[in-house]
Amino acid sequence: MRRIAFAYECTDQALIDALVAMCGDRVHGWWEEYRDVLPSTFLDIAELEWRAQGLRVSTITHMPGQFQTEEYARALFRAAIPPLPATEFEARVAHRVQRHRTVDRPDAPPYVLVVHEGALRTEVGGRAVLRDQLGHLMETADRDNVTIQAVPFSAGAFPGSGQSILYARGQVPRLDTALLDRATVGEFLHAEAHLCKYRLQLDAMQRIALPPEESLDLMHAIASQL
């Protein structure tokens, strides 16, 4: 890697050191067991989350993949068109549920979630499934590395309201990555202009979102109605 950097006249030592460290990490992550079963994008997302130094996520219509319960994930994948083959369906569910490892491990990165009230109220899988999902999300909010803020319906229009965003902070700023949810295929962005745009969108969403304690109150209120 250092030879390649020299050939390309890269003089950013912090970037070079970060790339060398990544190349030297030969440990196979949990996602590797799905390499011949799921599309490569699924593996890329899991690895991106795992190696991130920090994560900021916004979701508008559904719960974030990292925190979905098994039944919630099953309901989402069951709605796929065309229907998924049984083997791939089960693999997608298992992979989705295992993404929680990113925030569960001892050295978990800081994780900030901004979730719209629409996602908190949409009865994916039915009332019981949503109630359990909300309970799981509220438990997750107790983690020291996790911050959850809800955007209420009353907030009206806001930047980024049309898509879900995952922003992964790299070891150095030039390794930051934004992932846009395109329903079937994620879109990875690395250009600084794009990264700046989505940082600003996430900043704006956090400003209008409820504080963490009020967000928990909203989740409790919704769960009590189910």
MARKOL-416532 format. One record per residue (C-alpha): x, y, z; residue in three letters; residue number from 1. Coordinates in Angstrom, 2 decimals, m for minus. Example, Ala and Ser with C-alpha at 12.3 -4.5 7.8 and 13.67 -1.06 7.14 Angstrom:
# MARKOL-416532
+---------+---------+---------+-------+--------+
!       u !       v !       w ! zator ! midren !
+---------+---------+---------+-------+--------+
!   12.30 !   m4.50 !    7.80 !   ala !      1 !
!   13.67 !   m1.06 !    7.14 !   ser !      2 !
+---------+---------+---------+-------+--------+
//
This chain:
# MARKOL-416532
+---------+---------+---------+-------+--------+
!       u !       v !       w ! zator ! midren !
+---------+---------+---------+-------+--------+
!    0.00 !    0.00 !    0.00 !   met !      1 !
!    2.83 !    2.42 !    0.80 !   arg !      2 !
!    4.39 !    1.69 !   m2.60 !   arg !      3 !
!    1.07 !    2.40 !   m4.30 !   ile !      4 !
!    0.73 !    5.66 !   m2.36 !   ala !      5 !
!    4.25 !    6.64 !   m3.42 !   phe !      6 !
!    3.47 !    5.82 !   m7.06 !   ala !      7 !
!    0.39 !    8.04 !   m6.94 !   tyr !      8 !
!    2.35 !   10.78 !   m5.15 !   glu !      9 !
!    0.07 !   10.67 !   m2.13 !   cys !     10 !
!    1.65 !   12.62 !    0.74 !   thr !     11 !
!   m1.20 !   12.43 !    3.26 !   asp !     12 !
!    0.54 !   10.35 !    5.92 !   gln !     13 !
!   m2.55 !    9.94 !    8.09 !   ala !     14 !
!   m4.50 !    8.58 !    5.12 !   leu !     15 !
!   m1.67 !    6.25 !    4.15 !   ile !     16 !
!   m1.36 !    4.91 !    7.70 !   asp !     17 !
!   m5.12 !    4.31 !    7.87 !   ala !     18 !
!   m5.13 !    2.43 !    4.55 !   leu !     19 !
!   m2.14 !    0.33 !    5.59 !   val !     20 !
!   m3.91 !   m0.58 !    8.84 !   ala !     21 !
!   m7.03 !   m1.60 !    6.94 !   met !     22 !
!   m5.04 !   m3.73 !    4.50 !   cys !     23 !
!   m3.18 !   m5.38 !    7.36 !   gly !     24 !
!   m6.39 !   m6.45 !    9.09 !   asp !     25 !
!   m6.80 !  m10.02 !    7.89 !   arg !     26 !
!   m9.52 !  m10.94 !   10.36 !   val !     27 !
!  m12.60 !  m12.25 !    8.57 !   his !     28 !
!  m15.72 !  m10.53 !    9.85 !   gly !     29 !
!  m19.00 !  m12.26 !   10.68 !   trp !     30 !
!  m20.41 !  m11.09 !    7.32 !   trp !     31 !
!  m18.05 !  m13.37 !    5.39 !   glu !     32 !
!  m20.29 !  m16.37 !    6.03 !   glu !     33 !
!  m22.82 !  m14.77 !    3.67 !   tyr !     34 !
!  m20.37 !  m14.12 !    0.81 !   arg !     35 !
!  m21.83 !  m16.72 !   m1.56 !   asp !     36 !
!  m25.40 !  m16.29 !   m0.36 !   val !     37 !
!  m26.20 !  m12.56 !   m0.44 !   leu !     38 !
!  m25.43 !   m9.71 !   m2.86 !   pro !     39 !
!  m22.05 !   m8.10 !   m2.16 !   ser !     40 !
!  m23.73 !   m4.83 !   m1.15 !   thr !     41 !
!  m25.04 !   m6.48 !    2.02 !   phe !     42 !
!  m21.50 !   m7.50 !    2.98 !   leu !     43 !
!  m20.11 !   m4.07 !    2.12 !   asp !     44 !
!  m22.64 !   m2.34 !    4.38 !   ile !     45 !
!  m21.86 !   m4.65 !    7.31 !   ala !     46 !
!  m18.11 !   m4.16 !    6.90 !   glu !     47 !
!  m18.50 !   m0.38 !    6.53 !   leu !     48 !
!  m20.43 !   m0.23 !    9.81 !   glu !     49 !
!  m17.98 !   m2.51 !   11.59 !   trp !     50 !
!  m14.88 !   m0.50 !   10.64 !   arg !     51 !
!  m16.43 !    2.94 !   11.18 !   ala !     52 !
!  m15.08 !    5.17 !   13.94 !   gln !     53 !
!  m18.55 !    6.64 !   14.38 !   gly !     54 !
!  m22.00 !    6.25 !   12.80 !   leu !     55 !
!  m24.80 !    8.74 !   12.16 !   arg !     56 !
!  m28.02 !    7.32 !   10.75 !   val !     57 !
!  m31.37 !    8.75 !    9.72 !   ser !     58 !
!  m34.44 !    6.67 !    8.90 !   thr !     59 !
!  m37.78 !    7.87 !    7.64 !   ile !     60 !
!  m40.06 !    4.91 !    6.94 !   thr !     61 !
!  m38.58 !    1.97 !    8.86 !   his !     62 !
!  m36.33 !    1.12 !   11.78 !   met !     63 !
!  m32.56 !    1.12 !   11.15 !   pro !     64 !
!  m31.13 !   m2.22 !   10.07 !   gly !     65 !
!  m28.74 !   m2.34 !   13.04 !   gln !     66 !
!  m31.61 !   m2.40 !   15.53 !   phe !     67 !
!  m34.31 !   m4.44 !   13.78 !   gln !     68 !
!  m35.76 !   m7.43 !   15.62 !   thr !     69 !
!  m35.99 !  m10.73 !   13.76 !   glu !     70 !
!  m39.77 !  m10.53 !   13.31 !   glu !     71 !
!  m39.57 !   m6.94 !   12.09 !   tyr !     72 !
!  m36.88 !   m7.89 !    9.55 !   ala !     73 !
!  m38.93 !  m10.87 !    8.42 !   arg !     74 !
!  m41.93 !   m8.64 !    7.76 !   ala !     75 !
!  m39.83 !   m6.23 !    5.70 !   leu !     76 !
!  m38.23 !   m8.91 !    3.55 !   phe !     77 !
!  m41.54 !  m10.73 !    3.19 !   arg !     78 !
!  m42.82 !   m7.65 !    1.37 !   ala !     79 !
!  m40.13 !   m7.87 !   m1.33 !   ala !     80 !
!  m41.24 !   m7.99 !   m4.97 !   ile !     81 !
!  m40.60 !  m10.42 !   m6.51 !   pro !     82 !
!  m40.69 !  m12.73 !   m3.47 !   pro !     83 !
!  m37.26 !  m13.84 !   m2.30 !   leu !     84 !
!  m36.23 !  m17.51 !   m2.57 !   pro !     85 !
!  m36.50 !  m19.22 !    0.80 !   ala !     86 !
!  m32.73 !  m19.62 !    1.27 !   thr !     87 !
!  m31.98 !  m15.99 !    0.46 !   glu !     88 !
!  m34.90 !  m14.81 !    2.58 !   phe !     89 !
!  m33.57 !  m16.58 !    5.67 !   glu !     90 !
!  m30.03 !  m15.37 !    4.96 !   ala !     91 !
!  m31.17 !  m11.75 !    4.65 !   arg !     92 !
!  m33.04 !  m11.94 !    7.93 !   val !     93 !
!  m30.08 !  m13.51 !    9.75 !   ala !     94 !
!  m27.65 !  m11.00 !    8.28 !   his !     95 !
!  m29.92 !   m8.08 !    9.17 !   arg !     96 !
!  m30.26 !   m9.18 !   12.79 !   val !     97 !
!  m26.51 !   m9.74 !   13.16 !   gln !     98 !
!  m25.78 !   m6.15 !   12.21 !   arg !     99 !
!  m26.47 !   m5.27 !   15.87 !   his !    100 !
!  m22.97 !   m6.57 !   16.61 !   arg !    101 !
!  m21.58 !   m3.22 !   15.49 !   thr !    102 !
!  m23.08 !   m1.44 !   18.51 !   val !    103 !
!  m22.96 !   m4.39 !   20.94 !   asp !    104 !
!  m19.22 !   m5.05 !   20.95 !   arg !    105 !
!  m16.99 !   m3.68 !   23.77 !   pro !    106 !
!  m15.23 !   m1.18 !   21.47 !   asp !    107 !
!  m18.44 !   m0.12 !   19.71 !   ala !    108 !
!  m18.29 !    3.24 !   17.93 !   pro !    109 !
!  m20.57 !    6.13 !   18.93 !   pro !    110 !
!  m23.91 !    5.77 !   17.15 !   tyr !    111 !
!  m26.42 !    8.58 !   16.58 !   val !    112 !
!  m29.85 !    7.73 !   15.19 !   leu !    113 !
!  m32.40 !   10.27 !   14.00 !   val !    114 !
!  m35.67 !    8.40 !   13.37 !   val !    115 !
!  m38.87 !    9.92 !   12.03 !   his !    116 !
!  m42.15 !    9.40 !   13.86 !   glu !    117 !
!  m43.47 !    7.75 !   10.70 !   gly !    118 !
!  m41.01 !    4.90 !   11.18 !   ala !    119 !
!  m41.97 !    4.62 !   14.85 !   leu !    120 !
!  m45.67 !    4.28 !   13.99 !   arg !    121 !
!  m45.66 !    2.14 !   10.82 !   thr !    122 !
!  m46.98 !   m1.26 !   11.88 !   glu !    123 !
!  m44.46 !   m3.44 !   10.07 !   val !    124 !
!  m45.49 !   m7.01 !   10.82 !   gly !    125 !
!  m48.50 !   m5.87 !   12.87 !   gly !    126 !
!  m49.05 !   m4.20 !   16.22 !   arg !    127 !
!  m47.34 !   m6.86 !   18.34 !   ala !    128 !
!  m44.22 !   m6.87 !   16.17 !   val !    129 !
!  m44.01 !   m3.07 !   16.28 !   leu !    130 !
!  m44.53 !   m3.05 !   20.05 !   arg !    131 !
!  m41.61 !   m5.48 !   20.51 !   asp !    132 !
!  m39.53 !   m3.47 !   18.05 !   gln !    133 !
!  m40.13 !   m0.25 !   19.96 !   leu !    134 !
!  m39.21 !   m2.01 !   23.19 !   gly !    135 !
!  m35.95 !   m3.19 !   21.62 !   his !    136 !
!  m35.19 !    0.32 !   20.36 !   leu !    137 !
!  m35.81 !    1.83 !   23.79 !   met !    138 !
!  m33.51 !   m0.74 !   25.41 !   glu !    139 !
!  m30.84 !    0.10 !   22.86 !   thr !    140 !
!  m31.14 !    3.79 !   23.74 !   ala !    141 !
!  m29.81 !    2.95 !   27.23 !   asp !    142 !
!  m26.39 !    2.10 !   25.79 !   arg !    143 !
!  m23.70 !    4.67 !   26.53 !   asp !    144 !
!  m22.57 !    4.76 !   22.89 !   asn !    145 !
!  m26.08 !    5.17 !   21.43 !   val !    146 !
!  m28.05 !    8.40 !   21.04 !   thr !    147 !
!  m31.56 !    8.29 !   19.58 !   ile !    148 !
!  m33.59 !   11.33 !   18.58 !   gln !    149 !
!  m37.07 !   11.28 !   17.07 !   ala !    150 !
!  m38.38 !   13.74 !   14.50 !   val !    151 !
!  m42.09 !   14.27 !   15.28 !   pro !    152 !
!  m44.74 !   14.77 !   12.62 !   phe !    153 !
!  m45.12 !   18.32 !   13.90 !   ser !    154 !
!  m41.62 !   19.18 !   12.64 !   ala !    155 !
!  m43.01 !   19.38 !    9.11 !   gly !    156 !
!  m40.63 !   19.44 !    6.14 !   ala !    157 !
!  m36.90 !   19.09 !    6.74 !   phe !    158 !
!  m33.70 !   18.38 !    4.76 !   pro !    159 !
!  m33.24 !   14.71 !    3.95 !   gly !    160 !
!  m36.89 !   13.82 !    4.47 !   ser !    161 !
!  m36.99 !   11.73 !    1.30 !   gly !    162 !
!  m34.33 !    9.13 !    2.09 !   gln !    163 !
!  m32.50 !    7.24 !    4.79 !   ser !    164 !
!  m28.82 !    8.05 !    5.32 !   ile !    165 !
!  m25.95 !    6.19 !    6.95 !   leu !    166 !
!  m22.82 !    8.27 !    7.49 !   tyr !    167 !
!  m19.76 !    6.29 !    8.54 !   ala !    168 !
!  m16.80 !    8.24 !    9.91 !   arg !    169 !
!  m13.47 !    6.74 !    8.86 !   gly !    170 !
!  m10.13 !    6.73 !   10.66 !   gln !    171 !
!   m9.35 !    9.91 !    8.75 !   val !    172 !
!  m11.88 !   12.30 !    7.14 !   pro !    173 !
!  m10.96 !   11.20 !    3.61 !   arg !    174 !
!  m12.20 !    7.71 !    4.46 !   leu !    175 !
!  m15.68 !    8.90 !    5.44 !   asp !    176 !
!  m18.54 !    7.28 !    3.52 !   thr !    177 !
!  m22.21 !    8.10 !    3.10 !   ala !    178 !
!  m24.65 !    5.33 !    2.22 !   leu !    179 !
!  m28.01 !    6.24 !    0.76 !   leu !    180 !
!  m30.88 !    3.79 !    1.04 !   asp !    181 !
!  m32.21 !    3.05 !   m2.43 !   arg !    182 !
!  m34.56 !    0.25 !   m1.29 !   ala !    183 !
!  m32.89 !   m2.46 !   m3.38 !   thr !    184 !
!  m29.29 !   m1.30 !   m3.81 !   val !    185 !
!  m27.37 !    1.05 !   m1.53 !   gly !    186 !
!  m25.39 !    3.91 !   m3.04 !   glu !    187 !
!  m21.96 !    4.59 !   m1.51 !   phe !    188 !
!  m20.65 !    8.17 !   m1.76 !   leu !    189 !
!  m17.12 !    9.38 !   m1.03 !   his !    190 !
!  m16.77 !   12.77 !   m2.74 !   ala !    191 !
!  m16.35 !   15.62 !   m0.24 !   glu !    192 !
!  m19.18 !   17.61 !   m1.82 !   ala !    193 !
!  m21.58 !   14.72 !   m1.17 !   his !    194 !
!  m20.22 !   14.06 !    2.31 !   leu !    195 !
!  m20.59 !   17.72 !    3.25 !   cys !    196 !
!  m24.18 !   17.73 !    1.99 !   lys !    197 !
!  m25.21 !   14.75 !    4.10 !   tyr !    198 !
!  m23.36 !   15.98 !    7.19 !   arg !    199 !
!  m25.35 !   19.20 !    6.92 !   leu !    200 !
!  m28.59 !   17.27 !    6.40 !   gln !    201 !
!  m27.96 !   15.16 !    9.49 !   leu !    202 !
!  m27.04 !   18.29 !   11.48 !   asp !    203 !
!  m30.32 !   19.91 !   10.44 !   ala !    204 !
!  m32.32 !   16.80 !   11.34 !   met !    205 !
!  m30.74 !   16.63 !   14.79 !   gln !    206 !
!  m31.56 !   20.29 !   15.41 !   arg !    207 !
!  m35.27 !   19.79 !   14.77 !   ile !    208 !
!  m35.48 !   16.36 !   16.41 !   ala !    209 !
!  m36.65 !   15.90 !   19.98 !   leu !    210 !
!  m33.95 !   15.54 !   22.66 !   pro !    211 !
!  m33.15 !   11.91 !   23.62 !   pro !    212 !
!  m35.35 !   11.92 !   26.75 !   glu !    213 !
!  m38.36 !   13.34 !   24.91 !   glu !    214 !
!  m37.74 !   10.86 !   22.09 !   ser !    215 !
!  m37.98 !    8.01 !   24.60 !   leu !    216 !
!  m41.21 !    9.51 !   25.92 !   asp !    217 !
!  m42.62 !    9.49 !   22.38 !   leu !    218 !
!  m41.64 !    5.85 !   21.86 !   met !    219 !
!  m43.20 !    4.88 !   25.18 !   his !    220 !
!  m46.41 !    6.71 !   24.23 !   ala !    221 !
!  m46.61 !    4.96 !   20.85 !   ile !    222 !
!  m45.90 !    1.54 !   22.36 !   ala !    223 !
!  m48.61 !    2.05 !   24.98 !   ser !    224 !
!  m51.16 !    2.59 !   22.20 !   gln !    225 !
!  m50.42 !   m0.75 !   20.55 !   leu !    226 !
+---------+---------+---------+-------+--------+
//
